[in-house]
Amino acid sequence: MEKQKAKILIIDDDPDFRDAVTPILESALYDVVNASNPEEGKKKIFSEEPDLILLDIMMDSLFDGFSLCHAIKTSKEYKEFNDIPIIFVSAVKEVTGSRFQFKGEEQGMVGPDDYIDKPVKPDDLLSRIEKLLNK
């Protein structure tokens, strides 16, 4: 029996990133759903029930990704999705030369399952996704 394709939700306000990553994921036989902001992302979590989320950290505000990640992992609203693996995707390193310094855990926030810097390398991205989906 063929295993069902895993569905990946990309929540990122950068259309170039979504356009670049979608075919990479589709070529690895994933179903891909896109959202261009946290609000749309929240709706798609419920309507699409993804198996994994690629989440941009900085969208409208600096902490959009962190607060959405924390909500998905901990809130009653998302209780059926608390276990969805989340990979943070961030261009902060590309822009500033170093990784994001905000430590969500210290603020009592629940962080992502993994973290990948933009620009993403397709092989790296796919191997991290595989690892999380096969847990």
WOPE-V312481 format. One record per helix or strand of 3 or more residues. SS is the DSSP state (2 for helix, 1 for strand). FROM is the first residue (numbers start at 1). LEN is the number of residues. If there is no record, write none. Layout:
ss,from,len
SS,FROM,LEN
SS,FROM,LEN
This chain:
ss,from,len
1,7,5
2,15,13
1,31,5
2,38,11
1,52,5
2,64,11
2,76,6
1,85,6
2,92,5
2,104,4
1,114,4
2,122,12
